[in-house]
Amino acid sequence: MKIVDSHCHLDRHAGDGDLEEVIARARRAGVATMVTICTRLDEFEPVKRIAEAHDDIWCSLGVHPHEAGDEHGVSVEELIDLADHPKVVGIGETGLDYYYEHSPRAEQQHCFRTHIEASRRTGLPLIVHARDADDDMIAILAEAYEEGPFPGLIHCFTSGPELAKKALEIGFSISLSGIISFKNATALQAIARDLPLDRILIETDAPFLAPVPRRGKRNEPAYVVHVAEALATLRGVEVAAIAAATTANFHRVFDRATAPGS
């Protein structure tokens, strides 16, 4: 069984000093492809180098909403220029986070719109972070989509049904993390059961949010298998069916990310 971790932060594992061991464990677990995510432009180079060193690892380019205040000067042209690299498969992660509000909301929104335009102009999927900001997220996505379509997904989805509905309406996919395995995540589990199977991706968001039975531990890409198992249990299907569907969905959304050996 082959599976994809569509969103992880391998640079954090590099900082822990065991990146190659983490990658090896993922491969042994059947993880055929990983996307390591950029959250600050001044950290893009080490993120990119990890992807360049491995055929089965790709990367993104973007500014996390937590960092929007520090990197408020990022331009559409800068994102487009940096994204012109064969290992860059997505724009982000970007979006809105009103839970921590490490950056002012106005700067988060401006940065988010900048990334949307870069996604539209490059054709690369927008990787969206959304936390406690459903109303503004829906409004910005709807307004931007009226100006012209752009591909994307909501990563580590924890929002409500209205944002899920809007995301699907504009052609987005939804990526589910280990949170769906948490006992208290009943509202999210209900959404996960009903999502169209052809619009679901799975991820770890490693080293954060380790799924059951690894909850409380440092997360890593090998554990995306547990996310697939949790989703299979919720939907009453075989885990192999989840692995196959989410892998196919991943390659449709991230169409620059070719499978190793293809």
C-alpha positions in Angstrom: 0.0 0.0 0.0 1.3 3.4 -1.0 0.2 6.6 0.6 1.0 10.3 0.5 1.7 12.8 3.3 0.5 16.0 1.6 1.6 18.4 4.3 4.6 18.1 6.7 7.4 20.3 8.0 10.6 18.3 7.4 12.7 21.3 8.2 11.7 20.9 11.8 13.0 17.3 11.7 16.2 18.6 10.2 16.4 20.9 13.2 16.0 17.9 15.5 18.9 16.2 13.8 17.1 13.0 12.6 15.7 14.0 9.2 17.1 11.0 7.3 15.8 8.6 9.9 12.3 10.2 9.7 12.3 9.9 5.9 13.5 6.3 6.1 10.7 5.4 8.5 8.1 7.1 6.3 9.3 5.0 3.3 9.1 1.8 5.3 5.6 2.7 6.3 4.6 3.0 2.6 4.7 6.8 2.2 5.6 7.2 -1.4 5.4 11.0 -1.5 5.8 13.9 1.0 5.4 17.7 0.6 7.5 19.7 3.0 5.8 23.1 3.7 7.4 26.6 3.7 6.0 29.0 6.4 8.5 31.9 5.9 10.3 33.1 2.8 13.5 33.5 4.7 13.3 29.7 5.5 12.5 28.7 1.9 16.0 27.7 0.9 16.5 25.0 3.5 13.0 23.7 2.8 13.8 23.6 -0.9 17.1 21.8 -0.4 15.3 19.0 1.4 13.0 18.5 -1.6 15.9 18.8 -4.1 17.8 16.0 -2.2 15.0 13.4 -2.5 13.0 12.2 -5.5 9.9 11.5 -3.4 9.8 14.9 -1.6 8.4 18.1 -2.9 7.9 21.5 -1.3 5.7 24.6 -1.1 6.5 28.3 -1.0 4.6 30.7 1.3 4.1 32.8 4.4 2.1 31.3 7.3 -0.5 33.7 8.8 1.5 33.7 12.0 4.4 35.3 10.1 2.4 37.7 8.0 3.3 40.6 10.3 7.0 40.0 9.9 6.9 39.3 6.2 4.2 41.8 5.2 6.2 43.1 2.2 6.0 39.9 0.2 4.7 40.6 -3.3 2.9 38.5 -5.9 5.9 38.9 -8.3 8.3 37.6 -5.6 6.2 34.5 -5.0 5.9 33.8 -8.7 9.6 34.2 -9.2 10.5 31.8 -6.3 7.9 29.3 -7.4 9.6 28.9 -10.8 11.4 25.8 -9.5 10.6 22.2 -10.5 10.3 21.1 -6.9 7.8 23.8 -5.8 4.3 22.3 -6.1 2.1 24.7 -4.1 1.7 28.2 -2.8 1.5 28.4 1.0 0.8 27.7 3.6 -1.1 30.9 3.8 -4.5 32.0 5.2 -6.0 33.3 8.4 -5.5 32.4 12.1 -7.6 34.3 14.5 -7.0 31.9 17.4 -3.5 33.0 18.2 -3.5 36.2 16.2 0.3 36.4 16.1 -0.1 38.8 13.2 -2.7 41.6 12.8 -5.8 40.5 11.0 -5.5 43.1 8.3 -1.9 42.0 7.5 -3.0 38.3 7.4 -5.8 39.2 5.0 -3.4 41.2 2.7 -0.8 38.4 2.7 -3.5 35.8 2.0 -4.8 37.8 -1.0 -1.2 38.1 -2.3 -0.8 34.3 -2.2 -4.2 33.8 -3.9 -3.1 36.0 -6.8 0.2 34.1 -7.1 -1.7 30.8 -7.1 -4.0 32.1 -9.8 -1.1 33.3 -12.0 1.1 30.3 -11.6 -1.7 27.6 -11.6 -0.1 26.1 -8.4 -2.6 25.0 -5.7 -3.1 27.4 -2.8 -2.4 25.6 0.6 -4.8 27.3 3.0 -4.5 27.5 6.8 -7.8 28.4 8.5 -8.4 28.6 12.2 -11.2 30.4 14.0 -11.7 32.6 10.9 -14.4 30.9 8.9 -16.5 34.0 8.1 -13.6 36.0 6.7 -12.2 33.0 5.0 -15.4 32.3 3.2 -15.8 36.0 2.2 -12.2 36.3 0.9 -12.3 33.0 -1.0 -15.7 33.9 -2.6 -14.6 37.4 -3.5 -11.3 36.1 -5.0 -12.9 33.4 -6.9 -15.2 35.9 -8.6 -12.1 37.5 -10.0 -10.9 34.2 -11.5 -10.5 30.6 -10.5 -7.5 29.2 -8.7 -6.8 25.7 -7.4 -6.3 24.9 -3.8 -7.1 23.0 -0.6 -7.9 23.7 3.0 -5.1 21.9 4.9 -5.5 20.3 8.4 -9.3 21.1 8.2 -10.8 21.8 11.5 -13.4 24.4 10.5 -17.2 24.2 10.2 -19.5 22.8 7.5 -20.0 26.2 5.9 -16.3 26.6 5.1 -16.2 23.0 3.8 -19.2 23.8 1.6 -17.6 26.9 0.2 -14.3 25.2 -0.4 -16.0 22.4 -2.4 -18.1 24.9 -4.3 -15.0 26.7 -5.7 -13.3 23.4 -6.6 -11.0 23.0 -3.6 -10.1 19.8 -1.9 -9.9 19.3 1.9 -7.0 17.8 3.7 -7.6 15.9 6.9 -5.0 15.4 9.6 -4.6 13.2 12.7 -7.2 15.4 14.5 -9.9 13.2 13.0 -8.6 10.4 15.3 -9.1 12.4 18.5 -12.1 11.3 20.6 -13.3 14.9 21.1 -13.3 15.8 17.4 -16.9 14.6 16.8 -18.0 17.6 14.7 -15.0 17.3 12.5 -15.5 13.5 12.2 -19.1 14.1 11.0 -17.8 16.4 8.2 -15.1 13.9 7.3 -17.7 11.1 6.9 -19.7 13.2 4.4 -17.0 14.8 2.2 -16.8 13.5 -1.4 -14.1 10.9 -1.5 -12.6 12.4 -4.6 -11.9 15.7 -2.8 -10.1 14.4 0.3 -6.3 14.5 0.9 -4.6 13.4 4.1 -1.6 14.7 5.9 0.3 14.7 9.2 1.3 18.3 9.6 4.3 16.8 11.3 5.9 17.3 13.7 2.6 18.6 15.1 -0.8 16.8 15.9 0.3 13.2 16.0 -2.7 10.9 15.5 -4.0 8.2 17.8 -2.2 5.9 18.8 0.8 8.3 18.7 -1.0 11.3 20.2 1.2 13.3 22.5 4.3 12.2 20.7 6.2 14.1 18.1 4.5 13.5 14.8 6.2 12.4 11.6 5.2 11.4 8.0 5.1 7.7 8.8 2.1 8.3 10.9 0.0 9.4 8.0 -1.0 5.7 7.8 -2.9 6.2 11.1 -4.7 9.1 9.6 -5.8 6.9 6.7 -6.9 4.2 9.2 -9.0 6.7 11.2 -10.7 8.0 8.0 -11.3 4.4 6.8 -13.0 3.6 10.2 -15.1 6.7 10.0 -16.3 6.0 6.5 -16.6 2.2 6.9 -14.2 1.3 4.1 -10.9 -0.5 3.8 -7.8 1.5 4.5 -6.4 0.5 1.1 -9.3 2.3 -0.5 -8.5 5.5 1.4 -4.8 5.3 0.5 -5.6 4.8 -3.2 -8.2 7.6 -3.4 -6.2 10.2 -1.4 -3.1 9.4 -3.4 -5.0 9.9 -6.7 -6.5 13.1 -5.3 -3.1 14.4 -4.3 -1.6 13.9 -7.8 -4.6 15.6 -9.3 -4.3 18.7 -7.1 -0.5 18.8 -7.0 -0.1 18.0 -10.6 3.5 19.1 -10.7 4.4 16.4 -8.2 5.2 13.3 -10.2 5.4 9.9 -8.6 8.9 8.6 -8.1 10.1 6.7 -11.2 7.3 8.0 -13.4 
